Amino acid sequence: MMYRELILLLVFAPWAMNLALASPAVADIYKYVDQEGIIHLTNVPTESGVSYTLVMREKRVLFDRKIGTDISKYDHLIAKASQKYNVESALIKAVIKAESNFNHMAVSRKGAKGLMQLMPATASSLRVHDSFHPENNIEGGVRYLRYLIKYFNGNLPFALAAYNAGENAVIRYGGIPPYRETQNYVNTVLSYLDRYR
């Protein structure tokens, strides 16, 4: 390790630790060293042609789907989003049940966060600044769900598959992708939907 790089790491290490302690969920931190020997730290590795190194991994808060929770806790927020975006409240509730089991601090192994399990890029595009804030997460998740329902002309299974696997996967396969996880997800949400109706 170069002397200059070591000094920069010592300077930035306390900052990274403070960042890790300041929030219950912190993004992974990556670094790269440019041609002048300057270290760049980021939680979003976007530079092309650069070799990033992971220097700090986000603490994952995984949830147990078997743990029972109060399924009516967020009814007022669900009703508000339902009315605003014209999405059935039972459907919103079914998605939340399947995604996070009503755990607003849930984080998946892939990095999706909150009640409706928004991926960081999706949350950013929906202007959801705090995915762990129940109202913000539901607002963003329902807005995205409404978009998918309209995009797939009201075909709910296709919209749910897109919510799980991404709209490009549904387009590529002309329907629900042949992924076991996605197929199970669609069936699970539709089953919860029937129950909550």
C-alpha positions as CSV (number, residue, x, y, z in Angstrom):
1,M,0.0,0.0,0.0
2,M,1.4,3.4,-0.9
3,Y,2.2,5.8,2.0
4,R,-0.2,8.5,0.6
5,E,-3.0,5.9,0.3
6,L,-2.4,4.8,3.9
7,I,-2.7,8.4,5.1
8,L,-5.9,9.0,3.2
9,L,-7.4,5.7,4.6
10,L,-6.5,6.8,8.1
11,V,-8.2,10.2,7.5
12,F,-11.4,8.7,6.0
13,A,-11.7,5.6,8.3
14,P,-13.2,7.6,11.2
15,W,-15.6,9.3,8.7
16,A,-16.7,5.9,7.4
17,M,-17.1,4.5,11.0
18,N,-19.2,7.6,12.0
19,L,-21.3,7.0,8.9
20,A,-21.8,3.4,9.9
21,L,-22.8,4.3,13.4
22,A,-25.1,7.2,12.5
23,S,-27.7,5.2,10.7
24,P,-29.3,1.8,11.1
25,A,-28.6,1.0,7.5
26,V,-25.6,2.4,5.6
27,A,-24.8,1.8,2.0
28,D,-21.7,-0.3,1.0
29,I,-18.6,1.9,0.6
30,Y,-16.3,1.4,-2.4
31,K,-13.0,3.1,-3.3
32,Y,-10.8,3.5,-6.3
33,V,-7.4,5.2,-6.7
34,D,-7.1,7.5,-9.7
35,Q,-4.0,8.0,-11.8
36,E,-2.8,10.8,-9.5
37,G,-3.0,8.5,-6.5
38,I,-6.1,10.2,-5.0
39,I,-8.5,7.9,-3.3
40,H,-12.2,8.2,-4.2
41,L,-14.9,6.8,-1.8
42,T,-18.5,6.3,-2.9
43,N,-21.6,4.3,-2.1
44,V,-22.6,4.3,-5.7
45,P,-19.8,3.0,-8.0
46,T,-20.7,4.7,-11.3
47,E,-17.4,5.5,-13.0
48,S,-16.8,3.4,-16.0
49,G,-13.4,1.8,-16.7
50,V,-12.5,2.1,-13.0
51,S,-11.7,-0.9,-10.7
52,Y,-13.6,-0.4,-7.4
53,T,-12.7,-2.2,-4.2
54,L,-15.3,-2.8,-1.4
55,V,-14.0,-1.2,1.8
56,M,-17.0,-1.4,4.0
57,R,-20.1,-3.6,3.7
58,E,-23.5,-2.4,4.8
59,K,-25.0,-4.2,7.8
60,R,-27.9,-6.2,6.5
61,V,-31.0,-6.3,8.6
62,L,-32.7,-9.5,7.4
63,F,-36.2,-10.3,8.5
64,D,-37.9,-13.6,9.4
65,R,-41.1,-14.1,7.4
66,K,-42.4,-16.5,10.1
67,I,-42.6,-13.8,12.8
68,G,-46.1,-12.6,13.2
69,T,-46.8,-8.9,13.1
70,D,-49.6,-6.5,13.4
71,I,-51.0,-6.4,9.8
72,S,-53.3,-3.4,10.6
73,K,-50.5,-1.2,11.8
74,Y,-50.1,0.7,8.5
75,D,-53.7,0.6,7.4
76,H,-54.1,4.4,7.5
77,L,-51.0,4.8,5.3
78,I,-52.1,2.1,2.9
79,A,-55.6,3.7,2.6
80,K,-54.0,7.1,1.9
81,A,-51.8,5.7,-0.9
82,S,-54.7,3.6,-2.2
83,Q,-56.9,6.6,-2.7
84,K,-54.1,8.8,-4.1
85,Y,-53.0,6.2,-6.7
86,N,-56.2,4.3,-7.3
87,V,-54.6,1.0,-6.3
88,E,-56.7,-1.5,-4.2
89,S,-55.7,-1.4,-0.6
90,A,-55.9,-5.2,-0.3
91,L,-53.3,-5.4,-3.1
92,I,-50.9,-2.9,-1.3
93,K,-51.3,-4.9,1.8
94,A,-50.6,-8.2,0.0
95,V,-47.4,-6.8,-1.5
96,I,-46.2,-5.5,1.9
97,K,-47.0,-8.9,3.4
98,A,-45.0,-10.8,0.7
99,E,-42.2,-8.3,0.6
100,S,-41.4,-7.5,4.3
101,N,-44.0,-9.2,6.5
102,F,-44.8,-5.6,7.7
103,N,-41.3,-5.0,9.0
104,H,-40.5,-1.4,8.1
105,M,-36.7,-2.0,8.8
106,A,-36.4,-5.1,6.5
107,V,-33.4,-5.3,4.2
108,S,-33.1,-8.1,1.7
109,R,-29.9,-9.8,0.7
110,K,-30.0,-7.9,-2.6
111,G,-30.3,-4.5,-0.7
112,A,-34.1,-3.8,-1.1
113,K,-35.4,-1.9,1.9
114,G,-38.5,-1.2,3.9
115,L,-42.1,-2.3,3.8
116,M,-42.3,-2.6,0.0
117,Q,-38.7,-3.5,-0.4
118,L,-37.5,-0.7,-2.7
119,M,-34.1,-1.2,-4.3
120,P,-31.9,1.9,-3.9
121,A,-32.0,2.9,-7.6
122,T,-35.8,2.5,-7.6
123,A,-36.2,4.5,-4.4
124,S,-34.0,7.2,-5.9
125,S,-36.0,7.4,-9.1
126,L,-39.2,7.6,-7.0
127,R,-37.6,10.4,-4.8
128,V,-37.9,8.2,-1.7
129,H,-35.1,9.6,0.4
130,D,-35.6,7.3,3.4
131,S,-36.8,3.8,2.5
132,F,-37.2,2.9,6.2
133,H,-39.8,5.6,6.7
134,P,-43.1,3.7,6.4
135,E,-45.1,6.5,4.7
136,N,-42.4,7.4,2.2
137,N,-41.8,3.7,1.4
138,I,-45.5,2.9,0.9
139,E,-45.9,6.1,-1.2
140,G,-43.0,5.2,-3.5
141,G,-43.9,1.5,-3.7
142,V,-47.5,2.2,-4.6
143,R,-46.6,4.8,-7.1
144,Y,-44.2,2.2,-8.7
145,L,-46.8,-0.5,-8.6
146,R,-49.4,1.8,-10.2
147,Y,-46.9,2.6,-13.0
148,L,-46.4,-1.2,-13.6
149,I,-50.1,-1.9,-13.6
150,K,-50.7,0.8,-16.2
151,Y,-47.6,-0.2,-18.2
152,F,-48.8,-3.8,-18.5
153,N,-52.4,-2.7,-19.4
154,G,-53.9,-3.9,-16.1
155,N,-52.4,-7.4,-16.2
156,L,-51.8,-7.8,-12.5
157,P,-49.6,-11.0,-12.7
158,F,-47.3,-9.3,-15.2
159,A,-47.1,-6.1,-13.0
160,L,-46.3,-8.2,-9.9
161,A,-43.7,-10.2,-11.8
162,A,-42.2,-6.8,-12.9
163,Y,-42.2,-5.6,-9.3
164,N,-40.2,-8.6,-8.3
165,A,-37.9,-9.2,-11.3
166,G,-38.0,-5.9,-13.1
167,E,-40.1,-4.8,-16.1
168,N,-37.3,-5.7,-18.6
169,A,-37.5,-9.4,-17.5
170,V,-41.2,-9.5,-18.1
171,I,-40.8,-7.8,-21.5
172,R,-38.0,-10.2,-22.5
173,Y,-40.0,-13.3,-21.7
174,G,-43.4,-11.8,-22.9
175,G,-44.9,-12.6,-19.5
176,I,-43.9,-13.9,-16.1
177,P,-40.2,-14.9,-16.3
178,P,-39.3,-18.5,-15.7
179,Y,-37.7,-17.7,-12.4
180,R,-38.9,-19.8,-9.5
181,E,-38.7,-16.9,-7.1
182,T,-40.8,-14.6,-9.3
183,Q,-43.4,-17.3,-10.0
184,N,-43.7,-18.1,-6.3
185,Y,-43.9,-14.3,-5.6
186,V,-46.7,-13.7,-8.0
187,N,-48.7,-16.7,-6.6
188,T,-48.0,-15.6,-3.0
189,V,-49.2,-12.0,-3.5
190,L,-52.3,-13.1,-5.3
191,S,-53.1,-15.5,-2.5
192,Y,-52.6,-12.7,0.1
193,L,-54.8,-10.5,-2.1
194,D,-57.7,-12.9,-2.0
195,R,-57.2,-13.2,1.8
196,Y,-57.2,-9.4,2.4
197,R,-60.2,-8.8,0.2
